[in-house]
């Protein structure tokens, strides 16, 4: 499944990184601890978090993640948006909680 498909099916807002919407998704990872994501997330996964600062993109780029979803109507910092556009890794947003969007993403990827 492509990032663009989860954007449509989960009604996600695209903040940045639009050139990466065709990236393939291999799964998902949920954590707000950067060192946890760095140690455990896998290439191609979508990262669900409430972290909005530039270091999110440093980790997403290092791990070659497909996209980042911000929860609870949180918006990325300006430098996060720039880094996302530079790396072509979409930063997406939802009004849903981490629990809710994780469940929906899991169901969608396992249909």
Residue pairs with C-beta under 8 A, 6 or more apart in sequence:
1 24
1 25
1 108
1 109
2 21
2 22
2 23
2 24
2 25
3 20
3 21
3 22
3 23
3 25
3 46
3 66
3 67
3 90
3 92
4 21
4 22
6 12
6 25
6 46
6 67
6 92
6 105
6 108
7 14
7 21
7 90
7 92
9 108
10 94
10 101
10 104
10 105
10 108
11 94
12 69
12 92
12 93
12 94
13 92
13 93
13 94
14 21
14 90
14 91
14 92
15 70
15 75
15 76
15 81
15 84
15 90
15 91
15 92
15 93
16 76
16 80
16 81
16 82
16 84
16 85
16 90
16 91
17 67
17 84
17 85
17 87
17 88
17 89
17 90
17 91
18 85
18 90
19 85
19 88
20 66
20 67
20 87
20 88
20 89
20 90
21 90
23 44
23 66
23 67
23 88
23 89
23 90
24 44
24 66
25 44
25 45
25 46
25 66
25 67
25 109
26 42
26 43
26 44
26 45
26 66
27 42
27 44
27 45
27 46
27 109
28 45
28 46
28 47
28 48
28 102
28 105
28 106
28 109
29 37
29 40
29 41
29 42
29 45
29 46
29 47
29 48
29 65
30 47
30 48
30 49
30 98
30 102
31 37
31 40
31 41
31 47
31 49
32 49
32 50
32 51
34 51
34 55
34 56
34 59
37 47
37 49
37 59
37 63
38 59
38 62
38 63
41 47
41 59
41 63
41 65
42 63
43 63
43 64
43 65
44 64
44 65
44 66
45 63
45 65
45 66
46 65
46 66
46 67
46 68
46 69
46 105
47 56
47 59
47 60
47 65
47 67
47 68
47 69
48 68
48 69
48 71
48 98
48 101
48 102
48 105
49 56
49 68
49 69
49 70
49 71
49 98
50 70
50 71
50 72
50 74
50 98
52 70
52 74
52 75
52 76
52 77
52 80
53 77
53 79
53 80
54 77
54 79
54 80
54 83
56 68
56 76
56 80
56 91
57 68
57 80
57 83
57 84
57 87
57 89
57 91
58 83
59 65
60 68
60 84
60 87
60 89
61 83
61 87
61 89
65 89
66 89
66 90
67 89
67 90
67 91
67 92
68 84
68 89
68 90
68 91
68 92
69 92
69 93
69 94
69 101
69 105
70 76
70 91
70 92
70 93
70 94
71 93
71 94
71 96
71 97
71 98
71 101
72 95
72 96
72 97
72 98
73 93
73 94
73 95
74 93
75 93
76 84
76 91
76 93
80 91
81 91
84 90
84 91
94 101
96 104
